Amino acid sequence: MRQACFDYLSFGGVFTNGPIALLSGVNPHPLSLLVHFFAAAVFGVGCLLLPFPSPKRMLIGARLNSGASSTIFPVIKAEGVREMFFPANVPTNYRAPPAK
């Protein structure tokens, strides 16, 4: 995953500007984080399978995809699915009731 992220960022342009804007706080949209995160993961799987898809490479690609999912899904749960995917529909003063 580390190599996939490095290769994804090395393309420059929108592949670099989007993640850097997220890191610097210029882009506060969580859906953009999700898009760039899975774009890097799909890019990594594509690089694995591109020369010749072998069963070993498919297994590594599935593990990479599983690792990416297990990293981002807790973030989605913490942010809230509604807030993550439908930010325009969430009022700015919306607060979840305290958990008991």
Biopython code that builds the backbone (N, CA, C, O; Angstrom):
import numpy as np
from Bio.PDB.StructureBuilder import StructureBuilder

atoms = [
    (1, "MET", "N", (0.836, -1.192, 0.000)),
    (1, "MET", "CA", (0.000, 0.000, 0.000)),
    (1, "MET", "C", (0.876, 1.249, 0.000)),
    (1, "MET", "O", (0.551, 2.248, -0.642)),
    (2, "ARG", "N", (1.984, 1.179, 0.724)),
    (2, "ARG", "CA", (2.881, 2.331, 0.775)),
    (2, "ARG", "C", (3.425, 2.659, -0.609)),
    (2, "ARG", "O", (3.458, 3.822, -1.011)),
    (3, "GLN", "N", (3.852, 1.626, -1.338)),
    (3, "GLN", "CA", (4.382, 1.833, -2.684)),
    (3, "GLN", "C", (3.295, 2.332, -3.626)),
    (3, "GLN", "O", (3.555, 3.187, -4.473)),
    (4, "ALA", "N", (2.078, 1.808, -3.487)),
    (4, "ALA", "CA", (0.962, 2.259, -4.323)),
    (4, "ALA", "C", (0.668, 3.738, -4.072)),
    (4, "ALA", "O", (0.426, 4.489, -5.016)),
    (5, "CYS", "N", (0.689, 4.158, -2.810)),
    (5, "CYS", "CA", (0.448, 5.576, -2.492)),
    (5, "CYS", "C", (1.560, 6.458, -3.060)),
    (5, "CYS", "O", (1.297, 7.529, -3.608)),
    (6, "PHE", "N", (2.801, 5.997, -2.923)),
    (6, "PHE", "CA", (3.915, 6.777, -3.457)),
    (6, "PHE", "C", (3.812, 6.916, -4.972)),
    (6, "PHE", "O", (4.006, 8.005, -5.511)),
    (7, "ASP", "N", (3.510, 5.824, -5.655)),
    (7, "ASP", "CA", (3.378, 5.872, -7.118)),
    (7, "ASP", "C", (2.187, 6.734, -7.533)),
    (7, "ASP", "O", (2.261, 7.452, -8.530)),
    (8, "TYR", "N", (1.088, 6.668, -6.774)),
    (8, "TYR", "CA", (-0.094, 7.476, -7.061)),
    (8, "TYR", "C", (0.236, 8.958, -6.934)),
    (8, "TYR", "O", (-0.151, 9.759, -7.785)),
    (9, "LEU", "N", (0.946, 9.321, -5.880)),
    (9, "LEU", "CA", (1.314, 10.731, -5.682)),
    (9, "LEU", "C", (2.362, 11.202, -6.682)),
    (9, "LEU", "O", (2.428, 12.393, -6.987)),
    (10, "SER", "N", (3.182, 10.289, -7.198)),
    (10, "SER", "CA", (4.238, 10.690, -8.127)),
    (10, "SER", "C", (3.698, 11.098, -9.500)),
    (10, "SER", "O", (4.436, 11.677, -10.297)),
    (11, "PHE", "N", (2.425, 10.807, -9.791)),
    (11, "PHE", "CA", (1.843, 11.250, -11.061)),
    (11, "PHE", "C", (1.698, 12.760, -11.116)),
    (11, "PHE", "O", (1.717, 13.336, -12.204)),
    (12, "GLY", "N", (1.554, 13.417, -9.973)),
    (12, "GLY", "CA", (1.417, 14.866, -9.946)),
    (12, "GLY", "C", (0.020, 15.303, -10.345)),
    (12, "GLY", "O", (-0.882, 14.475, -10.470)),
    (13, "GLY", "N", (-0.160, 16.589, -10.543)),
    (13, "GLY", "CA", (-1.455, 17.129, -10.949)),
    (13, "GLY", "C", (-2.533, 16.868, -9.916)),
    (13, "GLY", "O", (-2.322, 17.067, -8.720)),
    (14, "VAL", "N", (-3.690, 16.423, -10.382)),
    (14, "VAL", "CA", (-4.819, 16.172, -9.488)),
    (14, "VAL", "C", (-4.523, 15.022, -8.529)),
    (14, "VAL", "O", (-5.112, 14.957, -7.449)),
    (15, "PHE", "N", (-3.629, 14.123, -8.901)),
    (15, "PHE", "CA", (-3.275, 13.000, -8.037)),
    (15, "PHE", "C", (-2.470, 13.466, -6.824)),
    (15, "PHE", "O", (-2.431, 12.778, -5.804)),
    (16, "THR", "N", (-1.835, 14.616, -6.932)),
    (16, "THR", "CA", (-1.089, 15.174, -5.813)),
    (16, "THR", "C", (-1.865, 16.295, -5.140)),
    (16, "THR", "O", (-1.889, 16.379, -3.912)),
    (17, "ASN", "N", (-2.495, 17.152, -5.923)),
    (17, "ASN", "CA", (-3.197, 18.310, -5.353)),
    (17, "ASN", "C", (-4.332, 17.915, -4.434)),
    (17, "ASN", "O", (-4.527, 18.547, -3.395)),
    (18, "GLY", "N", (-5.089, 16.883, -4.787)),
    (18, "GLY", "CA", (-6.208, 16.457, -3.959)),
    (18, "GLY", "C", (-5.780, 15.978, -2.584)),
    (18, "GLY", "O", (-6.278, 16.496, -1.584)),
    (19, "PRO", "N", (-4.863, 14.999, -2.492)),
    (19, "PRO", "CA", (-4.424, 14.552, -1.163)),
    (19, "PRO", "C", (-3.708, 15.635, -0.359)),
    (19, "PRO", "O", (-3.865, 15.703, 0.860)),
    (20, "ILE", "N", (-2.930, 16.474, -1.022)),
    (20, "ILE", "CA", (-2.229, 17.537, -0.291)),
    (20, "ILE", "C", (-3.232, 18.558, 0.242)),
    (20, "ILE", "O", (-3.061, 19.070, 1.348)),
    (21, "ALA", "N", (-4.275, 18.859, -0.531)),
    (21, "ALA", "CA", (-5.315, 19.775, -0.050)),
    (21, "ALA", "C", (-6.045, 19.183, 1.157)),
    (21, "ALA", "O", (-6.418, 19.914, 2.075)),
    (22, "LEU", "N", (-6.248, 17.884, 1.158)),
    (22, "LEU", "CA", (-6.862, 17.227, 2.314)),
    (22, "LEU", "C", (-5.960, 17.311, 3.540)),
    (22, "LEU", "O", (-6.423, 17.619, 4.638)),
    (23, "LEU", "N", (-4.677, 17.038, 3.350)),
    (23, "LEU", "CA", (-3.735, 17.079, 4.472)),
    (23, "LEU", "C", (-3.561, 18.481, 5.043)),
    (23, "LEU", "O", (-3.391, 18.645, 6.251)),
    (24, "SER", "N", (-3.603, 19.483, 4.186)),
    (24, "SER", "CA", (-3.389, 20.853, 4.654)),
    (24, "SER", "C", (-4.652, 21.499, 5.194)),
    (24, "SER", "O", (-4.592, 22.585, 5.770)),
    (25, "GLY", "N", (-5.794, 20.847, 5.017)),
    (25, "GLY", "CA", (-7.040, 21.401, 5.527)),
    (25, "GLY", "C", (-7.730, 22.344, 4.566)),
    (25, "GLY", "O", (-8.741, 22.946, 4.926)),
    (26, "VAL", "N", (-7.217, 22.492, 3.354)),
    (26, "VAL", "CA", (-7.836, 23.355, 2.354)),
    (26, "VAL", "C", (-9.130, 22.733, 1.841)),
    (26, "VAL", "O", (-10.098, 23.443, 1.565)),
    (27, "ASN", "N", (-9.147, 21.415, 1.713)),
    (27, "ASN", "CA", (-10.322, 20.694, 1.240)),
    (27, "ASN", "C", (-10.916, 19.911, 2.412)),
    (27, "ASN", "O", (-10.370, 18.874, 2.787)),
    (28, "PRO", "N", (-12.017, 20.379, 2.998)),
    (28, "PRO", "CA", (-12.572, 19.698, 4.174)),
    (28, "PRO", "C", (-13.581, 18.596, 3.846)),
    (28, "PRO", "O", (-14.203, 18.052, 4.758)),
    (29, "HIS", "N", (-13.757, 18.257, 2.577)),
    (29, "HIS", "CA", (-14.781, 17.297, 2.190)),
    (29, "HIS", "C", (-14.310, 15.868, 2.420)),
    (29, "HIS", "O", (-13.333, 15.439, 1.807)),
    (30, "PRO", "N", (-14.989, 15.119, 3.295)),
    (30, "PRO", "CA", (-14.551, 13.756, 3.582)),
    (30, "PRO", "C", (-14.737, 12.798, 2.405)),
    (30, "PRO", "O", (-14.039, 11.788, 2.316)),
    (31, "LEU", "N", (-15.661, 13.103, 1.513)),
    (31, "LEU", "CA", (-15.857, 12.228, 0.356)),
    (31, "LEU", "C", (-14.635, 12.269, -0.565)),
    (31, "LEU", "O", (-14.314, 11.274, -1.215)),
    (32, "SER", "N", (-13.965, 13.398, -0.622)),
    (32, "SER", "CA", (-12.741, 13.509, -1.404)),
    (32, "SER", "C", (-11.653, 12.599, -0.838)),
    (32, "SER", "O", (-10.877, 12.007, -1.590)),
    (33, "LEU", "N", (-11.600, 12.491, 0.488)),
    (33, "LEU", "CA", (-10.651, 11.572, 1.120)),
    (33, "LEU", "C", (-10.931, 10.145, 0.692)),
    (33, "LEU", "O", (-10.011, 9.395, 0.367)),
    (34, "LEU", "N", (-12.184, 9.775, 0.693)),
    (34, "LEU", "CA", (-12.581, 8.424, 0.309)),
    (34, "LEU", "C", (-12.210, 8.134, -1.142)),
    (34, "LEU", "O", (-11.694, 7.061, -1.455)),
    (35, "VAL", "N", (-12.474, 9.091, -2.018)),
    (35, "VAL", "CA", (-12.177, 8.913, -3.445)),
    (35, "VAL", "C", (-10.681, 8.722, -3.668)),
    (35, "VAL", "O", (-10.275, 7.794, -4.368)),
    (36, "HIS", "N", (-9.855, 9.589, -3.081)),
    (36, "HIS", "CA", (-8.410, 9.475, -3.292)),
    (36, "HIS", "C", (-7.845, 8.225, -2.626)),
    (36, "HIS", "O", (-6.920, 7.605, -3.153)),
    (37, "PHE", "N", (-8.391, 7.853, -1.481)),
    (37, "PHE", "CA", (-7.901, 6.668, -0.787)),
    (37, "PHE", "C", (-8.134, 5.414, -1.624)),
    (37, "PHE", "O", (-7.224, 4.606, -1.808)),
    (38, "PHE", "N", (-9.364, 5.255, -2.132)),
    (38, "PHE", "CA", (-9.649, 4.068, -2.930)),
    (38, "PHE", "C", (-9.025, 4.157, -4.320)),
    (38, "PHE", "O", (-8.742, 3.125, -4.929)),
    (39, "ALA", "N", (-8.806, 5.356, -4.829)),
    (39, "ALA", "CA", (-8.105, 5.483, -6.109)),
    (39, "ALA", "C", (-6.671, 4.967, -5.975)),
    (39, "ALA", "O", (-6.169, 4.289, -6.871)),
    (40, "ALA", "N", (-6.014, 5.286, -4.862)),
    (40, "ALA", "CA", (-4.651, 4.788, -4.637)),
    (40, "ALA", "C", (-4.651, 3.271, -4.462)),
    (40, "ALA", "O", (-3.753, 2.589, -4.955)),
    (41, "ALA", "N", (-5.661, 2.738, -3.757)),
    (41, "ALA", "CA", (-5.727, 1.285, -3.563)),
    (41, "ALA", "C", (-5.998, 0.563, -4.881)),
    (41, "ALA", "O", (-5.368, -0.455, -5.168)),
    (42, "VAL", "N", (-6.922, 1.075, -5.676)),
    (42, "VAL", "CA", (-7.224, 0.454, -6.975)),
    (42, "VAL", "C", (-6.023, 0.571, -7.907)),
    (42, "VAL", "O", (-5.737, -0.345, -8.677)),
    (43, "PHE", "N", (-5.327, 1.691, -7.835)),
    (43, "PHE", "CA", (-4.113, 1.861, -8.627)),
    (43, "PHE", "C", (-3.063, 0.815, -8.241)),
    (43, "PHE", "O", (-2.401, 0.243, -9.107)),
    (44, "GLY", "N", (-2.917, 0.571, -6.933)),
    (44, "GLY", "CA", (-1.963, -0.439, -6.466)),
    (44, "GLY", "C", (-2.318, -1.834, -6.945)),
    (44, "GLY", "O", (-1.440, -2.591, -7.359)),
    (45, "VAL", "N", (-3.598, -2.181, -6.893)),
    (45, "VAL", "CA", (-4.039, -3.488, -7.379)),
    (45, "VAL", "C", (-3.816, -3.580, -8.889)),
    (45, "VAL", "O", (-3.392, -4.620, -9.395)),
    (46, "GLY", "N", (-4.099, -2.503, -9.598)),
    (46, "GLY", "CA", (-3.879, -2.489, -11.045)),
    (46, "GLY", "C", (-2.424, -2.677, -11.403)),
    (46, "GLY", "O", (-2.100, -3.384, -12.357)),
    (47, "CYS", "N", (-1.538, -2.044, -10.641)),
    (47, "CYS", "CA", (-0.101, -2.224, -10.894)),
    (47, "CYS", "C", (0.342, -3.661, -10.635)),
    (47, "CYS", "O", (1.229, -4.178, -11.314)),
    (48, "LEU", "N", (-0.279, -4.295, -9.655)),
    (48, "LEU", "CA", (0.056, -5.702, -9.389)),
    (48, "LEU", "C", (-0.394, -6.613, -10.521)),
    (48, "LEU", "O", (0.330, -7.525, -10.920)),
    (49, "LEU", "N", (-1.582, -6.362, -11.032)),
    (49, "LEU", "CA", (-2.161, -7.267, -12.020)),
    (49, "LEU", "C", (-1.807, -6.915, -13.466)),
    (49, "LEU", "O", (-2.049, -7.716, -14.369)),
    (50, "LEU", "N", (-1.244, -5.746, -13.694)),
    (50, "LEU", "CA", (-1.020, -5.277, -15.057)),
    (50, "LEU", "C", (-0.057, -6.139, -15.877)),
    (50, "LEU", "O", (-0.419, -6.527, -16.987)),
    (51, "PRO", "N", (1.134, -6.457, -15.402)),
    (51, "PRO", "CA", (2.022, -7.220, -16.290)),
    (51, "PRO", "C", (1.457, -8.603, -16.630)),
    (51, "PRO", "O", (1.352, -8.968, -17.801)),
    (52, "PHE", "N", (1.100, -9.355, -15.608)),
    (52, "PHE", "CA", (0.532, -10.683, -15.829)),
    (52, "PHE", "C", (-0.165, -11.110, -14.550)),
    (52, "PHE", "O", (0.496, -11.342, -13.538)),
    (53, "PRO", "N", (-1.498, -11.221, -14.575)),
    (53, "PRO", "CA", (-2.217, -11.567, -13.342)),
    (53, "PRO", "C", (-2.038, -13.043, -12.978)),
    (53, "PRO", "O", (-2.617, -13.923, -13.615)),
    (54, "SER", "N", (-1.247, -13.296, -11.970)),
    (54, "SER", "CA", (-1.061, -14.660, -11.475)),
    (54, "SER", "C", (-1.900, -14.837, -10.211)),
    (54, "SER", "O", (-2.333, -13.847, -9.622)),
    (55, "PRO", "N", (-2.135, -16.063, -9.788)),
    (55, "PRO", "CA", (-2.901, -16.272, -8.556)),
    (55, "PRO", "C", (-2.256, -15.611, -7.337)),
    (55, "PRO", "O", (-2.955, -15.099, -6.462)),
    (56, "LYS", "N", (-0.926, -15.623, -7.283)),
    (56, "LYS", "CA", (-0.234, -14.991, -6.159)),
    (56, "LYS", "C", (-0.480, -13.483, -6.159)),
    (56, "LYS", "O", (-0.743, -12.892, -5.112)),
    (57, "ARG", "N", (-0.395, -12.867, -7.332)),
    (57, "ARG", "CA", (-0.635, -11.415, -7.417)),
    (57, "ARG", "C", (-2.079, -11.069, -7.119)),
    (57, "ARG", "O", (-2.358, -10.024, -6.531)),
    (58, "MET", "N", (-3.012, -11.945, -7.522)),
    (58, "MET", "CA", (-4.425, -11.706, -7.191)),
    (58, "MET", "C", (-4.642, -11.771, -5.685)),
    (58, "MET", "O", (-5.410, -10.986, -5.130)),
    (59, "LEU", "N", (-3.968, -12.703, -5.026)),
    (59, "LEU", "CA", (-4.070, -12.806, -3.574)),
    (59, "LEU", "C", (-3.491, -11.567, -2.897)),
    (59, "LEU", "O", (-4.076, -11.047, -1.947)),
    (60, "ILE", "N", (-2.359, -11.102, -3.375)),
    (60, "ILE", "CA", (-1.752, -9.888, -2.821)),
    (60, "ILE", "C", (-2.673, -8.690, -3.065)),
    (60, "ILE", "O", (-2.825, -7.837, -2.191)),
    (61, "GLY", "N", (-3.283, -8.624, -4.245)),
    (61, "GLY", "CA", (-4.224, -7.538, -4.541)),
    (61, "GLY", "C", (-5.450, -7.581, -3.645)),
    (61, "GLY", "O", (-5.940, -6.537, -3.214)),
    (62, "ALA", "N", (-5.949, -8.778, -3.360)),
    (62, "ALA", "CA", (-7.093, -8.911, -2.451)),
    (62, "ALA", "C", (-6.700, -8.501, -1.037)),
    (62, "ALA", "O", (-7.487, -7.865, -0.336)),
    (63, "ARG", "N", (-5.502, -8.856, -0.616)),
    (63, "ARG", "CA", (-5.030, -8.438, 0.713)),
    (63, "ARG", "C", (-4.842, -6.931, 0.779)),
    (63, "ARG", "O", (-5.147, -6.312, 1.798)),
    (64, "LEU", "N", (-4.342, -6.334, -0.301)),
    (64, "LEU", "CA", (-4.182, -4.877, -0.340)),
    (64, "LEU", "C", (-5.540, -4.187, -0.249)),
    (64, "LEU", "O", (-5.696, -3.209, 0.483)),
    (65, "ASN", "N", (-6.521, -4.695, -0.992)),
    (65, "ASN", "CA", (-7.867, -4.138, -0.960)),
    (65, "ASN", "C", (-8.501, -4.321, 0.417)),
    (65, "ASN", "O", (-9.174, -3.420, 0.916)),
    (66, "SER", "N", (-8.288, -5.479, 1.027)),
    (66, "SER", "CA", (-8.809, -5.736, 2.367)),
    (66, "SER", "C", (-8.165, -4.814, 3.398)),
    (66, "SER", "O", (-8.842, -4.292, 4.283)),
    (67, "GLY", "N", (-6.868, -4.622, 3.279)),
    (67, "GLY", "CA", (-6.169, -3.716, 4.200)),
    (67, "GLY", "C", (-6.634, -2.282, 4.049)),
    (67, "GLY", "O", (-6.793, -1.567, 5.039)),
    (68, "ALA", "N", (-6.852, -1.860, 2.813)),
    (68, "ALA", "CA", (-7.354, -0.501, 2.575)),
    (68, "ALA", "C", (-8.750, -0.342, 3.154)),
    (68, "ALA", "O", (-9.059, 0.684, 3.760)),
    (69, "SER", "N", (-9.594, -1.347, 2.973)),
    (69, "SER", "CA", (-10.958, -1.279, 3.503)),
    (69, "SER", "C", (-10.963, -1.267, 5.023)),
    (69, "SER", "O", (-11.730, -0.528, 5.640)),
    (70, "SER", "N", (-10.105, -2.089, 5.629)),
    (70, "SER", "CA", (-10.076, -2.120, 7.092)),
    (70, "SER", "C", (-9.472, -0.853, 7.675)),
    (70, "SER", "O", (-9.641, -0.585, 8.865)),
    (71, "THR", "N", (-8.777, -0.072, 6.868)),
    (71, "THR", "CA", (-8.250, 1.205, 7.324)),
    (71, "THR", "C", (-9.292, 2.308, 7.220)),
    (71, "THR", "O", (-9.411, 3.128, 8.131)),
    (72, "ILE", "N", (-10.052, 2.346, 6.126)),
    (72, "ILE", "CA", (-10.943, 3.483, 5.888)),
    (72, "ILE", "C", (-12.326, 3.294, 6.504)),
    (72, "ILE", "O", (-12.966, 4.284, 6.856)),
    (73, "PHE", "N", (-12.811, 2.058, 6.648)),
    (73, "PHE", "CA", (-14.159, 1.869, 7.178)),
    (73, "PHE", "C", (-14.324, 2.360, 8.616)),
    (73, "PHE", "O", (-15.385, 2.900, 8.928)),
    (74, "PRO", "N", (-13.337, 2.208, 9.521)),
    (74, "PRO", "CA", (-13.489, 2.830, 10.838)),
    (74, "PRO", "C", (-13.564, 4.359, 10.768)),
    (74, "PRO", "O", (-14.244, 4.987, 11.580)),
    (75, "VAL", "N", (-12.872, 4.949, 9.810)),
    (75, "VAL", "CA", (-12.946, 6.403, 9.639)),
    (75, "VAL", "C", (-14.352, 6.807, 9.189)),
    (75, "VAL", "O", (-14.904, 7.794, 9.674)),
    (76, "ILE", "N", (-14.924, 6.043, 8.264)),
    (76, "ILE", "CA", (-16.289, 6.323, 7.807)),
    (76, "ILE", "C", (-17.265, 6.170, 8.967)),
    (76, "ILE", "O", (-18.179, 6.981, 9.121)),
    (77, "LYS", "N", (-17.078, 5.139, 9.781)),
    (77, "LYS", "CA", (-17.973, 4.930, 10.918)),
    (77, "LYS", "C", (-17.843, 6.065, 11.928)),
    (77, "LYS", "O", (-18.847, 6.519, 12.478)),
    (78, "ALA", "N", (-16.624, 6.526, 12.177)),
    (78, "ALA", "CA", (-16.417, 7.613, 13.140)),
    (78, "ALA", "C", (-16.982, 8.937, 12.629)),
    (78, "ALA", "O", (-17.555, 9.709, 13.399)),
    (79, "GLU", "N", (-16.820, 9.201, 11.329)),
    (79, "GLU", "CA", (-17.344, 10.434, 10.743)),
    (79, "GLU", "C", (-18.860, 10.410, 10.646)),
    (79, "GLU", "O", (-19.517, 11.444, 10.759)),
    (80, "GLY", "N", (-19.399, 9.236, 10.439)),
    (80, "GLY", "CA", (-20.835, 9.089, 10.218)),
    (80, "GLY", "C", (-21.087, 8.894, 8.737)),
    (80, "GLY", "O", (-20.621, 9.672, 7.905)),
    (81, "VAL", "N", (-21.827, 7.850, 8.420)),
    (81, "VAL", "CA", (-22.078, 7.528, 7.014)),
    (81, "VAL", "C", (-22.862, 8.650, 6.354)),
    (81, "VAL", "O", (-22.566, 9.041, 5.225)),
    (82, "ARG", "N", (-23.859, 9.164, 7.054)),
    (82, "ARG", "CA", (-24.681, 10.239, 6.488)),
    (82, "ARG", "C", (-23.853, 11.494, 6.211)),
    (82, "ARG", "O", (-24.004, 12.125, 5.164)),
    (83, "GLU", "N", (-22.987, 11.849, 7.145)),
    (83, "GLU", "CA", (-22.148, 13.035, 6.976)),
    (83, "GLU", "C", (-21.097, 12.837, 5.888)),
    (83, "GLU", "O", (-20.693, 13.789, 5.221)),
    (84, "MET", "N", (-20.661, 11.595, 5.718)),
    (84, "MET", "CA", (-19.608, 11.309, 4.750)),
    (84, "MET", "C", (-20.128, 11.335, 3.320)),
    (84, "MET", "O", (-19.490, 11.910, 2.438)),
    (85, "PHE", "N", (-21.273, 10.722, 3.085)),
    (85, "PHE", "CA", (-21.753, 10.567, 1.719)),
    (85, "PHE", "C", (-22.779, 11.618, 1.300)),
    (85, "PHE", "O", (-22.955, 11.861, 0.106)),
    (86, "PHE", "N", (-23.450, 12.239, 2.251)),
    (86, "PHE", "CA", (-24.469, 13.244, 1.934)),
    (86, "PHE", "C", (-24.247, 14.506, 2.764)),
    (86, "PHE", "O", (-25.117, 14.872, 3.553)),
    (87, "PRO", "N", (-23.109, 15.179, 2.607)),
    (87, "PRO", "CA", (-22.819, 16.325, 3.477)),
    (87, "PRO", "C", (-23.754, 17.511, 3.257)),
    (87, "PRO", "O", (-23.937, 18.311, 4.174)),
    (88, "ALA", "N", (-24.346, 17.650, 2.082)),
    (88, "ALA", "CA", (-25.236, 18.779, 1.831)),
    (88, "ALA", "C", (-26.561, 18.609, 2.561)),
    (88, "ALA", "O", (-27.244, 19.597, 2.830)),
    (89, "ASN", "N", (-26.936, 17.380, 2.883)),
    (89, "ASN", "CA", (-28.208, 17.122, 3.541)),
    (89, "ASN", "C", (-28.122, 17.185, 5.059)),
    (89, "ASN", "O", (-29.145, 17.100, 5.738)),
    (90, "VAL", "N", (-26.921, 17.332, 5.600)),
    (90, "VAL", "CA", (-26.749, 17.368, 7.046)),
    (90, "VAL", "C", (-26.714, 18.825, 7.484)),
    (90, "VAL", "O", (-25.892, 19.592, 6.984)),
    (91, "PRO", "N", (-27.592, 19.229, 8.414)),
    (91, "PRO", "CA", (-27.540, 20.601, 8.905)),
    (91, "PRO", "C", (-26.204, 20.881, 9.590)),
    (91, "PRO", "O", (-25.579, 19.977, 10.143)),
    (92, "THR", "N", (-25.778, 22.129, 9.547)),
    (92, "THR", "CA", (-24.483, 22.471, 10.132)),
    (92, "THR", "C", (-24.488, 22.335, 11.641)),
    (92, "THR", "O", (-23.433, 22.125, 12.239)),
    (93, "ASN", "N", (-25.643, 22.449, 12.271)),
    (93, "ASN", "CA", (-25.691, 22.342, 13.718)),
    (93, "ASN", "C", (-26.151, 20.964, 14.174)),
    (93, "ASN", "O", (-26.535, 20.800, 15.332)),
    (94, "TYR", "N", (-26.122, 19.978, 13.296)),
    (94, "TYR", "CA", (-26.565, 18.627, 13.641)),
    (94, "TYR", "C", (-25.586, 17.995, 14.620)),
    (94, "TYR", "O", (-24.377, 17.982, 14.392)),
    (95, "ARG", "N", (-26.111, 17.491, 15.676)),
    (95, "ARG", "CA", (-25.311, 16.757, 16.640)),
    (95, "ARG", "C", (-26.039, 15.464, 16.977)),
    (95, "ARG", "O", (-27.256, 15.455, 17.162)),
    (96, "ALA", "N", (-25.306, 14.406, 17.051)),
    (96, "ALA", "CA", (-25.908, 13.126, 17.423)),
    (96, "ALA", "C", (-26.213, 13.161, 18.920)),
    (96, "ALA", "O", (-25.468, 13.772, 19.687)),
    (97, "PRO", "N", (-27.276, 12.527, 19.334)),
    (97, "PRO", "CA", (-27.559, 12.492, 20.778)),
    (97, "PRO", "C", (-26.470, 11.715, 21.505)),
    (97, "PRO", "O", (-25.871, 10.797, 20.947)),
    (98, "PRO", "N", (-26.221, 12.093, 22.756)),
    (98, "PRO", "CA", (-25.145, 11.398, 23.484)),
    (98, "PRO", "C", (-25.484, 9.931, 23.682)),
    (98, "PRO", "O", (-26.631, 9.570, 23.944)),
    (99, "ALA", "N", (-24.475, 9.105, 23.554)),
    (99, "ALA", "CA", (-24.656, 7.656, 23.736)),
    (99, "ALA", "C", (-24.758, 7.347, 25.223)),
    (99, "ALA", "O", (-24.034, 7.915, 26.041)),
    (100, "LYS", "N", (-25.654, 6.451, 25.554)),
    (100, "LYS", "CA", (-25.819, 6.078, 26.973)),
    (100, "LYS", "C", (-25.384, 4.662, 27.201)),
    (100, "LYS", "O", (-25.448, 4.171, 28.327)),
]
sb = StructureBuilder()
sb.init_structure("model")
sb.init_model(0)
sb.init_chain("A")
sb.init_seg("    ")
for serial, (resi, resn, name, xyz) in enumerate(atoms, 1):
    if name == "N":
        sb.init_residue(resn, " ", resi, " ")
    sb.init_atom(name, np.array(xyz, "f"), 0.0, 1.0, " ", f" {name:<3s}", serial, name[0])
structure = sb.get_structure()
